[in-house]
Amino acid sequence: MSRFPYEKLPKSELEELKELGKLCRGDILKMTYIANSGHPGGSMSSIDLYLTVFKYAKLRPIDDPARDRVVISHGHTSPGVYAAMSRLGFVDLEEVLIGFRHPASVFEGHVTRGVGIIDWTTGNLGQGLSAGLGFALASRFTGNDYHVFVLMSDAEQAKGQVAEARRVAKKYGVTNLTVIIDYNDAQISGRARDIMPVNIKENYLADGWKVIEIDGHDYEQIYLALKEAVEDELNPVAILAKTVMGKGVSFMENEVKYHGKPLNREELERALSELGIENDVDIYIEKRKQLPVKKHEKVHKFYPVRIDTGNPITYTEPLDNRTAFGKAILDIVRKNANDPNATPIVAVDCDLKSSVKLDLLDKEFPERVLEVGVQEHNAAAMAGALSAEGVITFFADFGVFGISETYNQHRLNAINRTNLKVVVTHCGINVGEDGKTHHGLDYISGPMNWYGFKVIVPGDPNQTDRVVRYAAKEYGNFVIAMGRSKLPIILKEDGKPFFGDNYTFEYGKIDIVRKGEDAVILTYGSTLHVAVEAAEELKKEGVNVTVLNVSCPVDLDIETLKMTDGKPVLVVEDHNVFTGLGSYLGTVLIENGIFPKKYVRLGLSEFAVSGSYKLLYKIYGLDKEGIVSKVKEIL
């Protein structure tokens, strides 16, 4: 059936929706009571919206690539989502009632991607529109004809990320996107208009959206507004649905205390009686007691990546890693541009094209670069959703913005198991003169909290080239971190490029760049060449040092690390010394029964001053002389 097929809802459909609305309200109250947890009030104000979208959007079959997409931005209204999905046959009602918020059940407290028709795991308010925007943009590259429905709360309209997403949608002429806002004027602390007044309608209009105002409990109005929205080929549309918190139960209506509070037994009896629904919760409570105490199997969604990564480029002259990245992504796009079966590749930029070197791609394939301006939060979330929808997505930014500022967005991308390649340049004090506000010092430690993200910090332009090609062909989330300055090419002792024509990048492998018996230096990224220079200087003095390139600092190669056993060890990094490789590596060594003779960390212990990176490296002991001196101390 096509989406919204009726010009006007037939009476039979209208009566069915009214009956479903009553049943779903009962389900919401039951599941939150059984779980003794959840958000009934907002679920009851949103339920009529959910039923109408889920019933008439093009959502079957669930695994159809061209089916419509659904994002529930206010994911705490999961009871309403689960009730609507179960009554419409997308999931099993009994499993919902028994398992809601139980660790053995997929019906978690906030909605989860891959459960029924849910396309994005949410809970962090304000990010849903960015995700929906990512899905809508993805259709341009995949060719799948679908519409995206983003259902949101009124309170989250106060968040700046929502405004960012609105503007990008208008800039790119996104019309396969409809936002439905549950305007119940209620949130945890009281009335939304009192907590933080927001001119919701005016804001959407100002950003070029079409706004339709309706009664969010009138099924005819909801249906006609949705139909008008999906048929509008000129504008993104926001439907402002006036609703009532706790709608359907007299004593719950407009009472904000029911935002996140289930009913007690007496209230439940009274509410179900008012709805004309049997109270059978005891049956489900007994069945809930039989659920095993274990975590449910995770719901994974992914797609096969099909691209030709081309032939690696081998550089022989000094070059900044960011330029090597820019040339590599351009080469990959060129290689696959005319292959209709190749997975599309897109990059997202935040007004830094010339700095992160996406300008190279933009000049030749401008349609493959989404320029969103200075608005990193929306960009990161949008890029994550884009990558989850069949598009290999590179999100390139400075380290301090792409990691620190967008921490929460990437955490949600990790939860959604996206296919995002976060390329962060200008990391560490290698940025130099830009100073402490731009010295990103957590490009390893930050992503370690985003479970599943792989972190790679390449040591020179040749390794960067091969890392970018590797990450592009592998499904999953990656952080590829690099500095700003030109780096010398890392050479073997015979003078040939270490990461040259015969080198193949293997994730997790530690490279033995130099080998000696007296001490071991572990490093990566912008300080690798300095460590090599220090090792060569020490060799002149009769001290033979092993230099290990730990380009994958969060997934460590234990076999190679055994070389550190019984040896003086120095960890050198342009990173926060308390949270970087040195901190994590020490734990890993001990846990694996590897005990260095001495173990010293060299990195940043404060916010650095401004100056050229060479001067800063000297001040903080990261230059050749500083490393040589420290090695001598630990011998």
N, C-alpha and C positions, 0 to 999 in steps of 0.2 A: 504494500500500500504506500502511496506517495504521502509526503508530509502534509498535514493539515488539509485533508481532501475535501472537506465540506465548505461551501460558501458560508453556511450558518449551521451551528450545531443542531442536528435533529433532536426532537424531544426525547427519543429513546436514549440517545447518547448523553443528553443532559441529565436525565434521571439516573442513568448508570453512574455518572460522575458524582452526583449527590450521595448516592448510596456508598460508593467507594470512599468518599470523603469522610462519611460517618464511621465506616469500618476502620479506616486508617487512623482516625483519631483514637479509636479504642485500642488499636494495636500500639500506637505511640505510648499511651498511658500504661498499657500492660507491660511492654518490654522495659520501660524505664523503672516501673515498680519491681518487676522480677529481678532486674539487675541492681536495684537500689542505687541507680546512678543514671545520669544522662540529662538531656535538655528537652523537656517536653514542650515548653511554652513556644519557643521559636519554631519547633517542628510543626506545631498546630497552626501557626500563622502561615507557614510556607507550604503546607500539604496540598492545598488546592492548586498551587502553581506547579508543584512536582507532578501531580496526577495529569494535568493538562499537557505539560511538556512530554512526559514519558509516554503518554497514550497516543499522541498525534505526531510527534516527531518521527523521523525515519530511523528507528532504532533496532530494527530486526532485519536479518539475523545479527546477533551481537558481534560475530566475528567478520562481518562484511566490512572491508576497508572503506567503503563509501557510505557507511551508516553515519548518522549525525553524531556529534560529540557532546558530552555533558560534563560540565564542571560545576561542582557545588562549592562555591568559595567559602561559605559559612558552614564548614564541614561538621560543626557540632550539632547541626540539625539532622544528623544521621538517622535518628528514629523515624523522622518523616520520610527520608530517602528510602530507607529499608522497607517501611510500610508500603509506600507507593510501588516500589519495585516488586514486592512480594504479591500484592493484590493484582498487579498487571502481569504476573507470571514470569518475571525475570529471575527471581530467587524464591526459595522455599520459605513460606511463612513460619512454619513450626521451627525451622532452624534459626530463624531470626529471633523469635520469641524466647527460645531456650538459650541461645548462645550470645545474645547481645552483650557486648563488653566482657565476655569471658575469654580467657587466654586461648582456649581451644577452638574458638570460633573466628571466622574471617570478618564477622560483623563487629568491627571495632568501634570504639567510642567516637572516632571521626572517620569519615568516609575514606575508602581505600581504592586506589586504582586497580582495575581488573576485577572488582567484585560487581557482578551484574553489569550495568551499563555505565559504571563510574569510570571516567577517563583520567582522573587526577586525584591523588591523595592530598587532602587539604586539612586545615586546622589553624594555620597561621593566617589570620584575617588579612585581607588586602591583596593577596597574591593570585586569586582566582581569575581575575580579568586578564592578567598578564599571561597566565597559562592558556586561557581560551584564545587570546590573541595569537599565541604561538601556534596553536592547533589550526586556527583560521589561515594564517600565513603559510603553514606547511602544505595546505591543499594546492597552493599555486605551483609548488615544486613537484609534488607527487602526482598531481592530476586527479586526485580523488574528489568527487563532487559531494561535499557534505556541508551541513550548517552546524555552527557551534553555539550551544546555549550555555550561558554562564549565569548561574543563580547566585545572588549575593544578598547580604544583609544591608540595612541602612547604616548601621554604626561604622562599618568598615569603609564607607565612602569618605571618611575623614582622613584616610591614609593617603599620603602623597603618591604611592606607587600606583594607585587607581587612576589618578590624574595622568601619570606618565603613560599608562597603557591606553587611555582614551585618546591621547594626542597621537600616538603612533598608529592606532587603528585608523584615525582620520587621515593622517599623512599618506598612508599606503592604500587608501581607498578600500578598506576591508568592509565588505558588505555581507559576508557569510557569517556574521557574528551578531548575536542578540544577547543583551544583558537584561535579566529580570531581577529587579530589586524588591525585596520584601521590606516594605516601608511600614513596619509596625511601631516605629517610634519608641522602641524599648530596648534596653541593654542592661547589663548586670547592675550597674549603679543607679539606674533610674531611666528617665525619659531621654531619648537620644537628643532631642532638641535642647535639653538642659545640660547634658554632659558635654557635648561639643556640637554647637549648631553648624550645620552644613547646608549650603544651598544646592541640594542634589540636582534638581531639575535644571537650574541655571548653569551649573558647572558642565553638565553634559551638553547643553545647548551651546555654551560658549566654546566648547571644543569641537563643534561641528556635527554633533550627533542629533538624530531625530529622537524625540521623547514622546512616549505615549503614556498617558496617565489612566489608570483603571482601578476598579474595586478588585482587590486581590482575592476575594472570596466569591466573585461572580464568574462562574465558569464560561458564560457566554462572552463576557468582556475579555477574559483571559484568552480564550481561544481566538477571538477576532483580532486581538492585539498581536498575538504570536503569528497569526497568518499574515497580517499586514507587514510584520517585521521581516519574515522570511521571504516575502515577495518583493521587498524594497531592494532594488539593485543599485541604488544611488547612495545610501547612507548606512552606517552602523546604527543600530536602534537600541535604545534603552527603554524598557517598560518599567514604569514606576507604579508598583502595585501597593495600594493602601490596604493594610491588613491589620488584624487585631491579635496581639499576643494571647495565646491560649484559646483561640477561637473555637467555639463549639461547646464549651463547658462554662456555664455562667460565672461560677466563682473564680475561674482561672483567667477570664478575659481581662486584658489590660493590667494584669498583676505581674510585675517584673520579677517577683520572687520565684516564679515558676520557670524563669529562664534556664536555670541549671539545677532544679530541684524536683525530684520525682514526688508523686503523691504518697501520702501515708495510706494505711488500709482504709480508714474511714473515708478519706477524700476519694480514693479510688472507687469504692462502692458507690458513692454519691455521683461521681462523674460518669461511670459506666451506666448507671441507672438513668441518668439524664440523657445519655446517648441512645439508650434502648439496647445495650449490648450486654451479653452474659459475662459475668465475672468468672472466668475459668483459669485464673492465674495459678492456682494451687497445682493444677496438673502440670504446668510448665515448670513451676518451681521444683517439683519432685524430679522431673526429667533433667533439669539443670544440674541437680546434685549428682547425676550419673556421668556428667561430662568429665573426661580425664583432665588431670592437672598437667597440662603440657601446652606448649605454644603451637598454634595452628600452622599448617604448611603455608609458606609465603606464596602470594600470588605474583607471578613474574610475567611481565609483558616485554617482548623484545621483537626485533625483526632482523632478518639476515642482511648483512652489509655486503654489497657487491660493487667493488670499484677496482680499477687498475691503479696501483700506487705509483706507477712509472719507474724511471731509473733514478737512483740517488745521484745527487750532485756532490762532487768532491772538490772542496776549495783548497787552495794552496797559499792564499794570502789572508792576512788578518781580516776579520769581518765580524760584525755584531750578530749575535744569535737571532735577533729579531728579524734582521734582513733575510737570514737563512730560512726562518719560518715563513716570511712573506713569499719568498721565491718557491718554497716547497708547496705551499697551498695553491699558489697559482699554477704550478706545474701539474698538480693532481687534478685540478679543475679542468685545465686544458685537455688532459689525457682522457677525461670522461665526458666532456661536454657534449659530444655527438653520439654518445651511447645511450639509447632509450632505456636500456635495462640496468644502467648504472644507478646506484643510490645517489640522489642529488646531494650536493655539498653547498653549504651556505655559511657565511660569516656574519657575526653581529658586532657592530662597532659603536662606541660611545664617544664620538667626536675626537678620536685619536688615530685615525687611519694612517697618517704619515708617521706617527710615532711607533705604532705597533706593526707597521708595514703592511696593513691591509690595503694601502693605496695601490700597491702593485696589482692586486686582484681587482680592485675597483676600476682601474683604468681599462682593463681588458674585458671584465665580466661584471659591469656595475649592477646587474640584476641579481648577482650572487652575494652582494654586500647589503645588509640591512643597517642603515645608519639611523640611530635613534637619538643621537645627541647626548647631552649631559644628564643621563638618568639611568644610572647603573642598576638600580633595584629591579625595575621593570625589565631591563635588558637581560639580566641574568635569569629571571624566571621565564620570560618569553623564550629565550634561547633553549632553556631546559625542555620546555614543552615541545618546541619545534624539533628538537633532537629526538624526542620520544615518538614522534609521528612520522618516522621514515625519512628524516633528513639529517645527514651528518652535519653537525653544527659546531662551528668554532666561535667561541666567545672570547674576544681578545681585548685586554685592558691592562692598565698598570697594576702591579702587584698589590698596592695598597687599596685599590678600588676593586679589583677582580677577586680578591680574597677577603680582606678585612671588611670592606663596606658591604659586600654582597654575601656575607657569611650565612645568614639565615636563608637566603634564596637558594644557595647551593646545597644547604642542608636538606631543603625540601626536594631539590633535584635528586639528591642521593636517595632519599626515601622513595622517590618515584622511579628509581633505577633508570635514569635517562641515558642518553648516548651523547653526552656533552663533552666537548674538548675545550677546557678553560686554559687559554694561553695567556700567561701573565708576564709582561715585560717590566723593565725598570725595577727589578727586585733587589733588595738589599741596599747597602750603602754604595753599591756600584752605580746607583743613580747619581751620587755625588752632590753636585751643587744645588739640586732641588731641595735638599735639606730634609729634616726629620719628618715633616708631614708626608713626604713622598718616599721615605725609606721603608718599603714593605719588608718586614722582618719575620713574618709568620706564614710564609708560603709553603712550609712543610707542616708546621704544627697545626695550622688552621684546618687544612684538608684532612688531617688525621682524624678529625672528629666527624667527617662526612663518610660514614662507613661505605666501603666499596670503591671510593675514589682512588685511582692510581696516580701517584705523583712521580714526575720525571723532571730532573734538573740536568739538562745536557751540558757537557763540558766544553764544547766548541761548536762552530758552525756545521761541521760535518756530522757530528752526532745529532745536532738539532734537526738537520734535514732528515735523517733516518728515523728519528723519534716521531716527527710529524707524520711521516708516511705510515709508520707503524700504528700510531693512535687512530689515524683516519680509517684504517681497515678493521679495527677491533671494536666490537660493540661494547660500550661501557663509558664510564665517566673518567676523565683524565684531567690532571693539572700538569701543564708543561710550563715550567718557570725558567726565567732567564733574566739577565741584567740588561744594562743599557749600552755599555761600551763595546768597542771592538775587542775581540779576543784573538790572540795568536792561535794558529792551528796546532793542536796537540800532535806531537811527532813521536814515532817510535825511536829507539836508540839508533836505528840505521838511517834516520832522517826522513822516512816516509810517513805520510799521515796515519796516525793511529786509527782513526775512525774513517779510513779510506775505502777504496774499492772492494777490499776483501773483508770488510767489517759488516756484520749483520747485527742490528740491535736486538737484544733479548731482554724482555722485561724482567727485572729482578737481578740480573747478572751484574756482579761487581767486576769492573775492568782492572786488571793489574797493569798499570801504566809504567811503573818502574818496580824493579825487584831488588831488595837488599836484605841483609840479615840483622842490621843493627837496631832498626826502629821501623814503625809503620805510621804513615800519615794517611788518614782517611778524609776525603774531601769530595767536592762536586761543584758543578756550575762555574761561576766566575772566578773561583779561587783554585780551580784545578791547575791552570797553567802556572800560577804562582807557586803551588806546591811542587810541581815538576821542576821549576827553576830552582827552588830551594834544595831539592834532592840532588840536582846536578852540582850545585855549589858545595853541598856537604860531601859529595863524592870526591871533589878535588881535595878535600881535607881528610880523606880516608874513611869517611862515614858513609856506609851504604844503606840507603833507606828505601823501603817499599812504599810506593804511592798507589793507593786504591781509589778509583773513581766510583763513588757510590751514587750513581745517577738515579737510582730508585730507592730513596731513603726511607720509605715506609714499608717496603717489602724486601727484606735483607737476605742476601745470599750467604747462608750459614757456612757452607763448605769453604768459601773463600775467606770468610771471617776467621776461620781457624788459624790463619796465618798470624793473627794478632796474639795468640796464646803465648804467654811468657815473654812478650816483647813490650818495650815502651811504646805507647800508642798516643798519637796526637790527632785530634779531630779538628779540622779547620773548616769554618763555614761563615759565609756572609749572611748570617741569620741570627735571630735571638738565641744566645748561647744556652739559655735556660730551657728552651723548648724545642730545639732543633735536633739534628742528627745525633750530636754528642750525647744529649740526654736520653734519647730513645735507644741508641746503640748500646750504651752502658748496661741498660736493663736486659737487652737481648743477649748480650755476651754472657752475663751472669746466669741467665735462665738456661743457656745452652752449655754451661760448664766451661766457658772460655774465659780465662783469667789473664789479662795483660799484666805485665810486670809493673807498669805505671799507666795511668789513664788521665789525660789532660784534654780539656776542651778549650778551643780558641774561637771566639765569636763576639757578638755584640752584647754587652751587659747594660747598655743604656741607649736612649735615643741619641743618635749621633749628631754632630754639628754639620754645617754646610761646607762644601769644598770639593775639589776634584777627587774622584774616587781613589786615585793613586795616593794623594795626601791622606785621605781617610784611612786607607788600608795601612799606611805607615803609622798613623796615630793609634790605631786599634790592633796593631801587631799582625795584620793579615798580609803584609808585604813579604817579599823574599827574606829580608833581613830579620823580620819578626819571627818568621817560621823557623829559620835557621837557628836563631837564638833559643827558641822554645824547645826545639829538638835537642839541642845541646844540654839544656837544663834537665831533661828527663832521661838522658843516657846514663 
